[in-house]
């Protein structure tokens, strides 16, 4: 059954708060795209655009130059702060860059969390932190290998108006949260050449563009026909993940609806489990 997801109307009445986790390959390519969305939203009448905070405790190394969005003068500086400061200077915004690592105890005061991380352990920490709150979040996850990648927009808890919650990465791909499967060799590359042997130059940019398209489509049209996509640069193919319960079931996730009474108001609320 096709699921018609509609954005919470509240997000169209005030600035949308976003946390970006990771300012490396995909994160550094995504942040200028988020600024484009921010500018486009304000130009089309949205009251406030985006308010963004970026988390990453890593510093720029020589191997990041050219492959990620950094310059030689950035070496040794924190990735999150150098990228955000540069954007703020150019656009007159007040976004924040925090040189911090996300843990399961991190508190998010945002509407949307975008994970640009390269390990299952980091993914697990993000979702664990989100699930500690009663608030509804969108969680956009991106991950990639040498020439392939996936992007998925899901919900951690659901909004009152939706019968079905959009499944997140942990629902459709639980193995992506199994930190025991993380590669044992996670040492950083010593050169750009070595980095490029591990990853296509274009894969992170493709991930950023897919996140851009999902987010802009949701904000601009208020709905989505698909919530994710698989990308393969080697074969030149892309496969969407439709917002459809049948598609989800083929991927091993069964969505269901139940009705419960809210203790605070006495109203009935339909929730997905």
QUISUL-V615443 format. One record per backbone hydrogen bond with DSSP energy under -1.0 kcal/mol. NH is the residue of the N-H (numbers start at 1). CO is the residue of the C=O. Records with the same first field share a line. If there is no record, write none. Layout:
# QUISUL-V615443
NH->CO ; CO
This chain:
# QUISUL-V615443
3->243
7->222
11->8
12->9
13->10
16->49
18->51
19->112
20->53
21->114
22->55
28->24
30->26
31->27
34->30
35->31
36->32
37->33
38->34
39->35
40->36
41->37
42->38
43->39
44->40
45->42
46->41
48->46
51->16
53->18
54->96
55->20
56->98
60->77
64->61
65->62
68->64
70->68
74->71
75->72
76->60
77->74
79->58
82->78
83->79
84->80
85->81
86->82
87->83
88->84
89->85
90->86
91->87
92->88
96->52
98->54
100->98
106->103
111->17
112->17
113->138
114->19
115->140
116->21
123->119
124->120
125->121
126->122
127->123
128->124
129->125
130->126
131->127
133->130
137->156
138->111
139->154
140->113
141->152
142->115
143->150
145->148
149->231
150->143
151->229
152->141
153->227
154->139
155->166
156->137
162->159
171->168
172->168
173->169
176->173
177->174
178->175
179->177
181->178
182->179
186->184
195->191
196->192
197->193
199->195
200->146
206->202
207->203
208->204
209->205
210->206
211->207
212->208
213->209
214->210
215->211
216->212
217->213
218->214
219->215
220->216
221->217
222->218
227->241
229->151
230->239
231->149
232->237
233->147
236->232
237->232
239->230
241->228
243->225
244->242
245->1
248->244
249->245
250->246
252->249
253->248
258->271
260->269
262->267
266->262
269->260
271->258
273->256
